[in-house]
Amino acid sequence: MTSTTLDQSAGLGDWLRRRRGLLASFALLVAFPFVISIIVDGQGLAAVVNNDLGNARFLQGLAIEVFILGIYAISYDLILGVTGILSFGHAMFFAVGAYGFGILLKTFELAWPVAVLVVVIAAIIQAFLFALVLPRVHGITYALVTLGFASVFWIVIQSSDLADYAGAEIGLQGVESPAWFLDTTNERFIFYLLCLGIFFGIYVLYQRIVDSPAGRVFVAIRENEDRALMLGYNTFWFKTLVLVIASITAALAGMIHTMHQPIVTPNVAGLFWTVTALLVILIGGMGTITGALIGAAVYRLLEYYLDRWFGGASGLLIGAAYVLLVLYVPFGIVGTWRARAVRIKQGRDRLLRLFTGGDDGRTPARE
């Protein structure tokens, strides 16, 4: 075995060790439908593969909604949490993917790979549209400008002139699955695995982006853009790159949403959908990437079960839950855990020394 092969094996082993939590989570989510089918439904493994009715099928659908929301939220976390760009028009990225993909499949009857390519091009174009005003406006002014872009899109998508394409106020419906693995109705488990794979793939990609040299510049822009400029970085192009990556990612989430939901409503282009992404990353931890995924799960499950248990009062309870999270988990779930991880580790090590007799409970003095 050559030294190159040994280095590659060591590198793969190191990567697997550092990602063992991620791989374990992936394996658990793959097994999740089978566990529910056996324990809750009292059915076998074949019930999941055969798409039989039951709790396993329903919970797969709910998990797919979490994956969609997580992909959408992680794109907003890259813009706001990592780079510090405040945008109130992020829902437009999602809506272009959702409406564009559905219209291209239903009305223009394009093959799904061609439709995906067209939507990606549209996502890049709208990212450059949002980037055009970056040199002129900043902060809350930029946020209001992006809100204006998204509001125009929201109005246009509901116009009667586009009713034959987008369905006006009712929304886009009747989009048929263009491929068997995109059929959430008849191939729920296959679609679940596809969304799960995309979900984790996007997460790994975003972690690599944030840890890359370009990612360090993104963080520098958030902390002090003037200093990044002084160091010689063209921050306009770095922010444009962030918008392009986030736009494509949000459009991808929108395309999956179109395949999973029977109707795409104009709500996905409104301000509320941008606020939803903001709430998700606040719950999980802004700028942490991982927090966007955890926040999506907490938000969607909280929304579903409170609505199921308390009906009309669920909105009040959800608001109260947000207030409690902000008060007691100020940096989000992941952010607060990271902030306290050092103290937790120090306390754990001190207890270990006490029980093993290696310390009298006091920190040894420096010599």
GUNU-963174 format. One record per residue: residue number from 1; x, z, y of N, C-alpha, C in turn. Coordinates in steps of 0.2 Angstrom, whole numbers, padded with zeros to 4 digits. Example, Ala and Ser with C-alpha at 12.3 -4.5 7.8 and 13.67 -1.06 7.14 Angstrom:
! residues 2
PT resi   n_X   n_Z   n_Y  ca_X  ca_Z  ca_Y   c_X   c_Z   c_Y
PT    1  0066  0039 -0028  0062  0039 -0022  0066  0039 -0016
PT    2  0064  0035 -0011  0068  0036 -0005  0064  0039  0000
This chain:
! residues 367
PT resi   n_X   n_Z   n_Y  ca_X  ca_Z  ca_Y   c_X   c_Z   c_Y
PT    1  0004  0000 -0006  0000  0000  0000  0004  0000  0006
PT    2  0003 -0005  0011  0007 -0005  0017  0006  0000  0022
PT    3  0010  0001  0027  0009  0006  0032  0003  0004  0036
PT    4  0002 -0002  0037 -0004 -0004  0041 -0011 -0002  0038
PT    5 -0011 -0003  0031 -0017 -0001  0027 -0018  0007  0027
PT    6 -0012  0010  0027 -0012  0018  0027 -0015  0020  0034
PT    7 -0013  0017  0040 -0015  0018  0046 -0022  0017  0047
PT    8 -0025  0011  0044 -0032  0009  0045 -0036  0014  0041
PT    9 -0034  0017  0035 -0037  0021  0031 -0038  0028  0035
PT   10 -0032  0030  0038 -0032  0036  0041 -0036  0036  0047
PT   11 -0036  0030  0051 -0041  0029  0057 -0048  0030  0055
PT   12 -0050  0027  0049 -0057  0027  0047 -0059  0034  0045
PT   13 -0054  0037  0041 -0056  0044  0039 -0057  0049  0045
PT   14 -0052  0048  0050 -0053  0052  0057 -0060  0050  0060
PT   15 -0061  0044  0060 -0068  0042  0063 -0074  0045  0060
PT   16 -0073  0045  0053 -0079  0048  0049 -0079  0055  0050
PT   17 -0074  0059  0051 -0074  0066  0052 -0077  0068  0059
PT   18 -0075  0064  0064 -0077  0065  0070 -0085  0063  0071
PT   19 -0087  0059  0067 -0094  0057  0067 -0098  0059  0061
PT   20 -0096  0065  0058 -0100  0067  0052 -0107  0070  0054
PT   21 -0107  0073  0060 -0114  0075  0062 -0119  0069  0063
PT   22 -0116  0064  0066 -0120  0058  0068 -0122  0054  0061
PT   23 -0117  0054  0056 -0119  0051  0050 -0124  0055  0046
PT   24 -0123  0062  0046 -0128  0066  0043 -0135  0065  0046
PT   25 -0135  0065  0052 -0142  0064  0056 -0145  0057  0054
PT   26 -0141  0052  0053 -0143  0045  0051 -0146  0046  0044
PT   27 -0142  0049  0039 -0144  0050  0032 -0151  0054  0032
PT   28 -0152  0059  0036 -0158  0063  0036 -0164  0059  0038
PT   29 -0163  0055  0043 -0168  0051  0046 -0170  0045  0041
PT   30 -0165  0043  0037 -0167  0038  0032 -0171  0041  0026
PT   31 -0169  0047  0025 -0173  0051  0019 -0179  0054  0021
PT   32 -0180  0055  0028 -0186  0058  0031 -0193  0055  0028
PT   33 -0194  0049  0028 -0201  0047  0025 -0202  0048  0018
PT   34 -0197  0048  0014 -0197  0050  0007 -0199  0057  0006
PT   35 -0196  0061  0010 -0197  0068  0009 -0204  0070  0011
PT   36 -0207  0067  0017 -0213  0068  0019 -0218  0065  0013
PT   37 -0217  0060  0010 -0221  0057  0005 -0221  0061 -0001
PT   38 -0216  0064 -0003 -0216  0068 -0009 -0219  0075 -0008
PT   39 -0217  0078 -0002 -0219  0085 -0001 -0226  0086  0002
PT   40 -0227  0082  0007 -0233  0083  0011 -0239  0078  0008
PT   41 -0237  0072  0006 -0243  0068  0004 -0244  0068 -0004
PT   42 -0239  0071 -0007 -0239  0071 -0015 -0238  0065 -0018
PT   43 -0235  0060 -0015 -0234  0053 -0018 -0227  0052 -0019
PT   44 -0225  0047 -0022 -0219  0045 -0024 -0215  0042 -0019
PT   45 -0209  0040 -0021 -0204  0036 -0017 -0207  0029 -0016
PT   46 -0211  0026 -0020 -0213  0019 -0020 -0219  0019 -0014
PT   47 -0222  0024 -0013 -0227  0024 -0008 -0224  0022 -0001
PT   48 -0218  0025  0001 -0215  0023  0007 -0213  0016  0007
PT   49 -0210  0013  0002 -0208  0006  0002 -0214  0001  0002
PT   50 -0220  0004 -0002 -0226 -0001 -0002 -0230  0000  0004
PT   51 -0228  0004  0009 -0232  0005  0015 -0239  0008  0014
PT   52 -0239  0013  0009 -0246  0016  0008 -0248  0020  0014
PT   53 -0254  0021  0014 -0257  0026  0020 -0255  0033  0018
PT   54 -0254  0037  0023 -0252  0044  0023 -0248  0046  0028
PT   55 -0246  0053  0028 -0242  0056  0033 -0235  0053  0034
PT   56 -0233  0050  0029 -0226  0047  0029 -0226  0041  0034
PT   57 -0231  0037  0033 -0232  0031  0037 -0234  0032  0044
PT   58 -0238  0037  0045 -0239  0039  0052 -0233  0042  0056
PT   59 -0230  0046  0052 -0224  0049  0056 -0218  0044  0057
PT   60 -0218  0039  0052 -0213  0034  0054 -0215  0030  0060
PT   61 -0221  0029  0061 -0224  0026  0068 -0222  0030  0074
PT   62 -0223  0037  0073 -0221  0042  0079 -0214  0042  0080
PT   63 -0210  0041  0074 -0202  0041  0075 -0200  0035  0079
PT   64 -0203  0029  0077 -0202  0023  0080 -0203  0024  0088
PT   65 -0208  0027  0090 -0210  0028  0097 -0204  0032  0100
PT   66 -0201  0037  0096 -0196  0041  0099 -0190  0037  0100
PT   67 -0188  0032  0095 -0183  0028  0095 -0183  0023  0101
PT   68 -0189  0020  0102 -0190  0016  0108 -0189  0020  0115
PT   69 -0192  0026  0115 -0191  0030  0121 -0183  0032  0122
PT   70 -0180  0033  0116 -0173  0035  0117 -0169  0030  0119
PT   71 -0170  0024  0117 -0166  0018  0119 -0167  0017  0126
PT   72 -0173  0017  0128 -0175  0016  0135 -0172  0021  0140
PT   73 -0172  0028  0138 -0169  0033  0142 -0162  0033  0142
PT   74 -0158  0031  0137 -0151  0031  0137 -0149  0026  0142
PT   75 -0152  0020  0143 -0150  0015  0148 -0151  0018  0155
PT   76 -0156  0022  0156 -0157  0026  0162 -0151  0031  0164
PT   77 -0149  0034  0158 -0144  0039  0159 -0138  0036  0161
PT   78 -0136  0030  0158 -0130  0027  0160 -0130  0025  0168
PT   79 -0136  0024  0170 -0136  0022  0178 -0136  0028  0182
PT   80 -0140  0033  0180 -0141  0039  0185 -0136  0044  0183
PT   81 -0136  0046  0176 -0132  0052  0174 -0125  0051  0174
PT   82 -0123  0045  0172 -0116  0043  0171 -0113  0041  0178
PT   83 -0116  0036  0181 -0114  0032  0187 -0116  0035  0193
PT   84 -0122  0038  0193 -0125  0041  0199 -0129  0037  0203
PT   85 -0131  0031  0201 -0135  0027  0204 -0143  0029  0204
PT   86 -0146  0031  0209 -0153  0033  0209 -0157  0027  0210
PT   87 -0161  0025  0204 -0165  0019  0204 -0172  0021  0202
PT   88 -0177  0019  0206 -0184  0020  0205 -0188  0014  0202
PT   89 -0184  0009  0200 -0187  0003  0197 -0185  0002  0190
PT   90 -0182  0007  0187 -0180  0005  0180 -0185  0003  0175
PT   91 -0191  0005  0176 -0197  0002  0172 -0197 -0005  0172
PT   92 -0195 -0008  0177 -0195 -0016  0177 -0191 -0019  0172
PT   93 -0185 -0016  0171 -0181 -0018  0165 -0184 -0018  0158
PT   94 -0188 -0012  0157 -0191 -0012  0151 -0197 -0017  0151
PT   95 -0201 -0017  0156 -0207 -0022  0156 -0205 -0029  0156
PT   96 -0200 -0031  0158 -0197 -0038  0158 -0196 -0040  0150
PT   97 -0193 -0035  0147 -0192 -0036  0140 -0199 -0036  0136
PT   98 -0203 -0031  0137 -0209 -0031  0134 -0214 -0037  0135
PT   99 -0215 -0038  0141 -0219 -0044  0143 -0216 -0051  0141
PT  100 -0210 -0051  0143 -0206 -0058  0142 -0206 -0060  0135
PT  101 -0204 -0055  0130 -0204 -0056  0123 -0211 -0058  0120
PT  102 -0216 -0054  0122 -0223 -0055  0120 -0226 -0062  0122
PT  103 -0225 -0064  0129 -0227 -0070  0131 -0223 -0076  0128
PT  104 -0217 -0076  0127 -0213 -0081  0124 -0215 -0082  0117
PT  105 -0217 -0077  0113 -0219 -0078  0106 -0226 -0080  0106
PT  106 -0231 -0077  0110 -0238 -0079  0109 -0240 -0085  0113
PT  107 -0238 -0086  0119 -0240 -0092  0123 -0236 -0098  0122
PT  108 -0229 -0097  0122 -0225 -0103  0121 -0222 -0104  0114
PT  109 -0224 -0099  0109 -0223 -0100  0102 -0215 -0102  0101
PT  110 -0211 -0098  0104 -0204 -0099  0103 -0202 -0095  0097
PT  111 -0196 -0098  0093 -0194 -0094  0088 -0191 -0087  0091
PT  112 -0191 -0082  0087 -0189 -0075  0089 -0182 -0075  0092
PT  113 -0177 -0078  0088 -0170 -0078  0091 -0170 -0081  0098
PT  114 -0173 -0086  0099 -0173 -0090  0106 -0177 -0085  0111
PT  115 -0182 -0082  0109 -0186 -0078  0113 -0181 -0072  0116
PT  116 -0177 -0069  0111 -0173 -0064  0112 -0168 -0066  0117
PT  117 -0165 -0072  0116 -0160 -0074  0121 -0162 -0075  0128
PT  118 -0168 -0078  0128 -0171 -0079  0135 -0172 -0072  0138
PT  119 -0175 -0067  0135 -0176 -0061  0138 -0169 -0058  0140
PT  120 -0164 -0058  0136 -0157 -0056  0138 -0155 -0059  0144
PT  121 -0156 -0066  0145 -0154 -0069  0151 -0158 -0067  0157
PT  122 -0165 -0066  0156 -0169 -0063  0161 -0167 -0056  0163
PT  123 -0165 -0052  0158 -0162 -0045  0160 -0156 -0045  0164
PT  124 -0152 -0050  0163 -0145 -0051  0167 -0147 -0053  0174
PT  125 -0152 -0057  0174 -0154 -0060  0181 -0157 -0054  0185
PT  126 -0161 -0050  0182 -0164 -0045  0186 -0159 -0039  0188
PT  127 -0154 -0038  0183 -0149 -0034  0185 -0145 -0036  0191
PT  128 -0143 -0042  0192 -0140 -0045  0197 -0144 -0044  0204
PT  129 -0151 -0045  0203 -0156 -0044  0208 -0155 -0037  0211
PT  130 -0155 -0032  0206 -0154 -0025  0209 -0147 -0024  0212
PT  131 -0142 -0028  0209 -0136 -0027  0212 -0134 -0030  0219
PT  132 -0138 -0035  0221 -0137 -0038  0227 -0138 -0034  0233
PT  133 -0142 -0028  0233 -0143 -0024  0238 -0138 -0018  0238
PT  134 -0134 -0018  0233 -0129 -0012  0232 -0124 -0011  0238
PT  135 -0121 -0017  0241 -0117 -0016  0246 -0120 -0014  0253
PT  136 -0127 -0014  0253 -0130 -0013  0260 -0134 -0006  0260
PT  137 -0136 -0004  0254 -0140  0002  0254 -0137  0007  0249
PT  138 -0138  0013  0250 -0136  0018  0245 -0141  0024  0245
PT  139 -0140  0028  0239 -0144  0034  0239 -0152  0033  0238
PT  140 -0155  0037  0242 -0163  0036  0242 -0165  0030  0245
PT  141 -0161  0027  0249 -0163  0020  0252 -0163  0015  0246
PT  142 -0158  0015  0242 -0157  0010  0236 -0163  0012  0232
PT  143 -0165  0018  0230 -0170  0020  0226 -0177  0017  0228
PT  144 -0178  0017  0235 -0184  0014  0238 -0184  0007  0237
PT  145 -0179  0004  0238 -0178 -0004  0237 -0180 -0006  0230
PT  146 -0177 -0002  0225 -0178 -0004  0218 -0185 -0002  0216
PT  147 -0188  0003  0219 -0195  0004  0218 -0200 -0002  0221
PT  148 -0197 -0004  0227 -0201 -0010  0229 -0201 -0016  0225
PT  149 -0195 -0018  0222 -0194 -0023  0217 -0199 -0022  0211
PT  150 -0199 -0016  0208 -0203 -0014  0202 -0211 -0014  0204
PT  151 -0212 -0012  0210 -0219 -0012  0212 -0222 -0020  0213
PT  152 -0218 -0024  0216 -0220 -0031  0216 -0221 -0034  0209
PT  153 -0216 -0032  0205 -0217 -0035  0198 -0224 -0032  0195
PT  154 -0225 -0026  0196 -0231 -0022  0193 -0238 -0026  0196
PT  155 -0237 -0028  0202 -0243 -0031  0205 -0244 -0038  0202
PT  156 -0238 -0042  0202 -0238 -0048  0199 -0241 -0049  0192
PT  157 -0239 -0044  0188 -0240 -0044  0181 -0248 -0043  0180
PT  158 -0251 -0040  0185 -0258 -0039  0184 -0263 -0044  0188
PT  159 -0259 -0049  0191 -0263 -0054  0195 -0267 -0058  0190
PT  160 -0273 -0061  0193 -0277 -0065  0189 -0274 -0072  0188
PT  161 -0269 -0074  0192 -0266 -0080  0191 -0262 -0080  0184
PT  162 -0260 -0074  0182 -0256 -0073  0176 -0260 -0070  0170
PT  163 -0267 -0070  0171 -0271 -0067  0166 -0270 -0071  0159
PT  164 -0269 -0077  0159 -0269 -0081  0153 -0262 -0079  0149
PT  165 -0257 -0077  0153 -0251 -0075  0150 -0250 -0068  0149
PT  166 -0251 -0064  0154 -0250 -0057  0153 -0256 -0052  0152
PT  167 -0262 -0055  0153 -0268 -0051  0151 -0271 -0047  0157
PT  168 -0268 -0048  0163 -0270 -0045  0169 -0270 -0037  0168
PT  169 -0275 -0034  0170 -0276 -0027  0170 -0277 -0024  0163
PT  170 -0279 -0028  0159 -0280 -0026  0152 -0273 -0025  0148
PT  171 -0269 -0030  0149 -0263 -0030  0146 -0262 -0036  0141
PT  172 -0256 -0036  0139 -0254 -0041  0134 -0256 -0039  0127
PT  173 -0260 -0043  0123 -0261 -0041  0116 -0262 -0047  0112
PT  174 -0262 -0046  0105 -0262 -0051  0101 -0256 -0055  0099
PT  175 -0250 -0051  0100 -0244 -0054  0099 -0242 -0053  0091
PT  176 -0241 -0058  0087 -0240 -0058  0080 -0233 -0057  0079
PT  177 -0232 -0054  0073 -0225 -0053  0071 -0221 -0059  0069
PT  178 -0216 -0061  0072 -0213 -0068  0071 -0208 -0068  0064
PT  179 -0207 -0062  0061 -0203 -0061  0055 -0205 -0055  0051
PT  180 -0204 -0055  0045 -0207 -0050  0041 -0204 -0043  0042
PT  181 -0197 -0043  0045 -0194 -0037  0046 -0196 -0034  0053
PT  182 -0200 -0038  0057 -0203 -0036  0063 -0210 -0034  0063
PT  183 -0213 -0034  0057 -0220 -0032  0056 -0221 -0025  0055
PT  184 -0223 -0021  0060 -0223 -0014  0059 -0230 -0012  0056
PT  185 -0234 -0017  0055 -0241 -0015  0051 -0240 -0016  0044
PT  186 -0237 -0021  0041 -0236 -0022  0034 -0230 -0020  0031
PT  187 -0225 -0019  0036 -0218 -0018  0033 -0215 -0012  0037
PT  188 -0219 -0006  0038 -0218 -0001  0042 -0211  0002  0040
PT  189 -0209  0003  0034 -0203  0006  0032 -0197  0002  0034
PT  190 -0197 -0005  0033 -0192 -0009  0035 -0191 -0009  0043
PT  191 -0197 -0009  0046 -0196 -0009  0054 -0193 -0002  0056
PT  192 -0195  0003  0053 -0192  0010  0054 -0185  0010  0053
PT  193 -0182  0007  0048 -0175  0007  0047 -0172  0002  0052
PT  194 -0175 -0003  0054 -0172 -0008  0059 -0171 -0004  0066
PT  195 -0177  0000  0068 -0177  0003  0074 -0172  0009  0074
PT  196 -0171  0012  0068 -0166  0018  0067 -0159  0015  0068
PT  197 -0158  0009  0065 -0151  0006  0065 -0149  0004  0072
PT  198 -0154  0001  0076 -0153  0000  0083 -0152  0006  0087
PT  199 -0156  0011  0086 -0156  0017  0089 -0149  0020  0089
PT  200 -0146  0021  0083 -0139  0024  0082 -0134  0019  0084
PT  201 -0135  0012  0084 -0130  0008  0086 -0129  0008  0093
PT  202 -0135  0008  0097 -0135  0009  0104 -0131  0015  0106
PT  203 -0132  0021  0103 -0129  0027  0104 -0122  0027  0104
PT  204 -0119  0024  0098 -0112  0023  0097 -0109  0019  0102
PT  205 -0112  0013  0104 -0110  0009  0109 -0109  0012  0116
PT  206 -0114  0016  0118 -0114  0019  0124 -0109  0025  0124
PT  207 -0108  0028  0119 -0102  0033  0118 -0095  0030  0119
PT  208 -0094  0024  0116 -0088  0020  0117 -0087  0018  0124
PT  209 -0093  0016  0127 -0093  0014  0134 -0091  0019  0139
PT  210 -0094  0025  0138 -0092  0031  0142 -0085  0033  0141
PT  211 -0083  0033  0135 -0076  0035  0134 -0070  0030  0135
PT  212 -0072  0024  0137 -0068  0019  0139 -0065  0020  0146
PT  213 -0060  0016  0148 -0057  0016  0155 -0062  0014  0160
PT  214 -0067  0009  0158 -0072  0008  0163 -0077  0013  0164
PT  215 -0078  0017  0158 -0083  0023  0158 -0080  0028  0163
PT  216 -0073  0029  0163 -0070  0034  0168 -0071  0032  0175
PT  217 -0071  0025  0176 -0073  0023  0183 -0080  0024  0185
PT  218 -0085  0023  0180 -0092  0025  0181 -0093  0032  0183
PT  219 -0089  0037  0180 -0090  0044  0182 -0087  0045  0188
PT  220 -0081  0042  0190 -0078  0042  0196 -0082  0040  0202
PT  221 -0086  0035  0201 -0091  0032  0206 -0096  0038  0207
PT  222 -0098  0041  0202 -0103  0046  0203 -0101  0052  0207
PT  223 -0094  0054  0205 -0092  0060  0208 -0089  0059  0215
PT  224 -0086  0053  0217 -0084  0052  0223 -0082  0044  0224
PT  225 -0087  0040  0226 -0086  0033  0226 -0080  0031  0231
PT  226 -0080  0034  0237 -0075  0033  0242 -0068  0034  0239
PT  227 -0067  0039  0235 -0060  0040  0232 -0059  0034  0227
PT  228 -0064  0032  0223 -0063  0027  0218 -0061  0020  0222
PT  229 -0064  0019  0228 -0062  0013  0232 -0055  0014  0234
PT  230 -0053  0020  0236 -0047  0021  0239 -0041  0020  0233
PT  231 -0043  0021  0227 -0038  0020  0222 -0038  0013  0220
PT  232 -0042  0008  0223 -0042  0001  0221 -0047 -0002  0217
PT  233 -0052  0002  0215 -0057  0000  0211 -0063 -0004  0215
PT  234 -0065 -0010  0213 -0070 -0013  0216 -0077 -0010  0213
PT  235 -0079 -0005  0216 -0085 -0001  0213 -0091 -0006  0213
PT  236 -0092 -0011  0217 -0098 -0015  0217 -0098 -0018  0210
PT  237 -0093 -0021  0207 -0093 -0024  0201 -0094 -0020  0195
PT  238 -0091 -0014  0196 -0092 -0009  0191 -0100 -0007  0190
PT  239 -0103 -0006  0196 -0110 -0004  0196 -0114 -0010  0194
PT  240 -0112 -0016  0195 -0116 -0021  0193 -0115 -0022  0185
PT  241 -0110 -0020  0183 -0109 -0020  0175 -0113 -0015  0172
PT  242 -0114 -0009  0175 -0118 -0004  0173 -0125 -0006  0173
PT  243 -0128 -0009  0178 -0134 -0012  0179 -0136 -0017  0173
PT  244 -0131 -0022  0172 -0132 -0027  0167 -0133 -0024  0160
PT  245 -0128 -0019  0158 -0129 -0016  0152 -0135 -0012  0151
PT  246 -0137 -0008  0156 -0143 -0004  0156 -0149 -0009  0156
PT  247 -0149 -0014  0159 -0155 -0019  0159 -0156 -0022  0152
PT  248 -0151 -0024  0149 -0151 -0027  0143 -0154 -0022  0138
PT  249 -0151 -0016  0138 -0153 -0011  0133 -0161 -0009  0134
PT  250 -0163 -0008  0141 -0170 -0007  0142 -0175 -0012  0140
PT  251 -0172 -0019  0141 -0176 -0024  0139 -0177 -0025  0131
PT  252 -0171 -0023  0128 -0172 -0022  0120 -0177 -0017  0118
PT  253 -0177 -0011  0121 -0182 -0006  0120 -0189 -0009  0121
PT  254 -0190 -0013  0127 -0196 -0016  0128 -0198 -0021  0123
PT  255 -0194 -0025  0120 -0195 -0030  0115 -0198 -0026  0108
PT  256 -0194 -0021  0107 -0197 -0017  0101 -0204 -0014  0102
PT  257 -0205 -0012  0108 -0211 -0009  0110 -0217 -0014  0109
PT  258 -0216 -0020  0111 -0221 -0026  0110 -0222 -0027  0103
PT  259 -0217 -0026  0098 -0218 -0027  0091 -0222 -0022  0088
PT  260 -0221 -0016  0091 -0224 -0010  0088 -0231 -0008  0090
PT  261 -0232 -0009  0097 -0239 -0008  0100 -0244 -0014  0099
PT  262 -0250 -0012  0098 -0255 -0018  0098 -0256 -0021  0105
PT  263 -0254 -0017  0110 -0256 -0020  0117 -0250 -0017  0122
PT  264 -0248 -0021  0126 -0243 -0019  0131 -0247 -0019  0138
PT  265 -0247 -0013  0140 -0251 -0012  0147 -0247 -0012  0153
PT  266 -0250 -0013  0159 -0246 -0013  0165 -0242 -0007  0166
PT  267 -0245 -0001  0163 -0242  0005  0164 -0234  0005  0163
PT  268 -0232  0001  0159 -0224  0001  0157 -0220 -0002  0163
PT  269 -0224 -0005  0168 -0220 -0007  0174 -0221 -0003  0180
PT  270 -0224  0003  0179 -0226  0007  0185 -0221  0012  0186
PT  271 -0221  0016  0191 -0217  0021  0193 -0217  0027  0188
PT  272 -0223  0028  0185 -0223  0033  0180 -0218  0032  0174
PT  273 -0217  0026  0172 -0213  0025  0166 -0206  0026  0168
PT  274 -0204  0025  0174 -0197  0027  0177 -0196  0034  0177
PT  275 -0202  0038  0179 -0201  0045  0179 -0201  0048  0172
PT  276 -0204  0045  0168 -0204  0047  0161 -0196  0047  0158
PT  277 -0193  0042  0160 -0186  0041  0158 -0182  0047  0161
PT  278 -0183  0048  0168 -0180  0054  0171 -0181  0060  0168
PT  279 -0188  0062  0166 -0189  0068  0163 -0186  0069  0156
PT  280 -0185  0063  0153 -0182  0063  0146 -0175  0065  0147
PT  281 -0171  0062  0152 -0164  0064  0152 -0163  0071  0156
PT  282 -0168  0073  0159 -0167  0080  0162 -0168  0085  0156
PT  283 -0173  0084  0152 -0174  0088  0146 -0168  0088  0142
PT  284 -0165  0082  0140 -0159  0082  0136 -0153  0084  0139
PT  285 -0152  0082  0145 -0145  0084  0148 -0143  0077  0152
PT  286 -0143  0077  0158 -0141  0071  0162 -0134  0070  0161
PT  287 -0132  0063  0160 -0125  0061  0160 -0122  0063  0153
PT  288 -0126  0065  0148 -0123  0067  0142 -0123  0062  0136
PT  289 -0128  0057  0137 -0129  0052  0132 -0133  0054  0126
PT  290 -0130  0059  0123 -0134  0062  0117 -0140  0066  0120
PT  291 -0140  0068  0126 -0146  0072  0128 -0152  0067  0129
PT  292 -0151  0061  0130 -0156  0056  0131 -0160  0055  0124
PT  293 -0156  0055  0119 -0159  0054  0112 -0163  0061  0110
PT  294 -0160  0066  0112 -0164  0073  0110 -0170  0074  0115
PT  295 -0169  0072  0121 -0174  0073  0126 -0180  0068  0124
PT  296 -0179  0062  0121 -0184  0058  0119 -0188  0061  0114
PT  297 -0185  0064  0109 -0188  0067  0103 -0193  0073  0106
PT  298 -0190  0077  0110 -0193  0083  0113 -0199  0081  0117
PT  299 -0198  0076  0121 -0204  0074  0126 -0209  0071  0122
PT  300 -0208  0066  0117 -0213  0062  0114 -0217  0067  0109
PT  301 -0213  0071  0105 -0217  0076  0101 -0221  0081  0104
PT  302 -0218  0084  0110 -0222  0088  0114 -0228  0085  0117
PT  303 -0228  0079  0119 -0233  0075  0122 -0239  0074  0117
PT  304 -0237  0072  0111 -0241  0071  0105 -0245  0077  0103
PT  305 -0241  0082  0101 -0244  0088  0098 -0248  0092  0103
PT  306 -0246  0093  0109 -0250  0096  0114 -0257  0093  0115
PT  307 -0256  0086  0116 -0262  0082  0117 -0267  0083  0111
PT  308 -0264  0083  0105 -0268  0084  0099 -0271  0091  0098
PT  309 -0268  0096  0100 -0270  0103  0099 -0275  0105  0105
PT  310 -0273  0103  0111 -0276  0106  0117 -0280  0101  0121
PT  311 -0280  0094  0119 -0284  0089  0122 -0283  0089  0130
PT  312 -0288  0089  0134 -0287  0088  0141 -0282  0093  0145
PT  313 -0281  0099  0141 -0277  0104  0145 -0270  0103  0143
PT  314 -0268  0097  0139 -0261  0096  0137 -0257  0094  0143
PT  315 -0259  0091  0148 -0256  0089  0154 -0253  0095  0158
PT  316 -0257  0100  0158 -0255  0107  0162 -0250  0110  0158
PT  317 -0250  0110  0151 -0246  0113  0147 -0239  0110  0147
PT  318 -0239  0103  0147 -0233  0099  0147 -0229  0101  0154
PT  319 -0233  0101  0159 -0230  0103  0165 -0227  0110  0165
PT  320 -0230  0115  0162 -0227  0121  0162 -0221  0121  0157
PT  321 -0221  0117  0152 -0215  0117  0148 -0209  0114  0152
PT  322 -0210  0109  0156 -0205  0106  0160 -0202  0112  0165
PT  323 -0207  0116  0168 -0204  0121  0172 -0200  0126  0169
PT  324 -0202  0128  0163 -0198  0133  0159 -0191  0130  0157
PT  325 -0191  0123  0155 -0185  0120  0153 -0180  0120  0159
PT  326 -0183  0119  0165 -0179  0118  0171 -0176  0125  0173
PT  327 -0180  0130  0172 -0178  0137  0173 -0173  0140  0169
PT  328 -0174  0139  0162 -0170  0142  0157 -0165  0138  0154
PT  329 -0166  0131  0155 -0161  0126  0152 -0159  0122  0158
PT  330 -0156  0124  0163 -0155  0120  0169 -0151  0114  0168
PT  331 -0147  0113  0164 -0143  0107  0163 -0145  0103  0157
PT  332 -0151  0104  0155 -0154  0101  0149 -0152  0104  0143
PT  333 -0154  0102  0137 -0153  0105  0131 -0145  0104  0129
PT  334 -0143  0098  0129 -0136  0096  0127 -0131  0099  0133
PT  335 -0133  0098  0139 -0129  0100  0145 -0128  0107  0145
PT  336 -0133  0111  0144 -0133  0119  0144 -0128  0121  0138
PT  337 -0129  0118  0132 -0126  0120  0126 -0118  0118  0127
PT  338 -0116  0113  0130 -0109  0111  0132 -0106  0116  0137
PT  339 -0111  0118  0142 -0108  0123  0147 -0107  0130  0144
PT  340 -0110  0131  0139 -0110  0138  0136 -0105  0138  0129
PT  341 -0103  0132  0127 -0100  0131  0121 -0093  0135  0121
PT  342 -0090  0135  0126 -0083  0138  0127 -0084  0146  0126
PT  343 -0089  0149  0129 -0090  0156  0129 -0092  0158  0122
PT  344 -0097  0154  0119 -0099  0155  0112 -0093  0155  0107
PT  345 -0089  0150  0108 -0083  0150  0104 -0078  0156  0104
PT  346 -0077  0158  0111 -0073  0164  0112 -0076  0170  0109
PT  347 -0083  0171  0109 -0086  0177  0107 -0086  0176  0099
PT  348 -0087  0170  0096 -0086  0170  0089 -0079  0172  0086
PT  349 -0074  0169  0090 -0067  0170  0087 -0066  0178  0088
PT  350 -0068  0181  0093 -0067  0188  0094 -0070  0192  0089
PT  351 -0077  0191  0087 -0080  0194  0082 -0076  0193  0075
PT  352 -0074  0187  0074 -0070  0186  0068 -0064  0190  0067
PT  353 -0060  0191  0073 -0054  0195  0073 -0056  0202  0072
PT  354 -0062  0205  0074 -0064  0211  0074 -0065  0213  0066
PT  355 -0069  0208  0063 -0071  0210  0056 -0065  0209  0051
PT  356 -0060  0205  0053 -0055  0204  0049 -0049  0208  0050
PT  357 -0050  0213  0055 -0045  0217  0057 -0039  0215  0061
PT  358 -0040  0209  0063 -0034  0205  0067 -0034  0207  0074
PT  359 -0039  0211  0077 -0039  0213  0084 -0043  0219  0084
PT  360 -0042  0223  0089 -0045  0229  0091 -0051  0228  0095
PT  361 -0053  0222  0097 -0058  0221  0101 -0056  0219  0108
PT  362 -0050  0220  0110 -0048  0218  0116 -0043  0212  0116
PT  363 -0043  0208  0121 -0039  0202  0122 -0032  0205  0122
PT  364 -0027  0202  0118 -0020  0204  0119 -0017  0202  0125
PT  365 -0013  0207  0128 -0010  0205  0134 -0004  0200  0133
PT  366 -0003  0196  0139  0002  0192  0139  0009  0195  0139
PT  367  0014  0193  0135  0020  0196  0136  0024  0193  0142
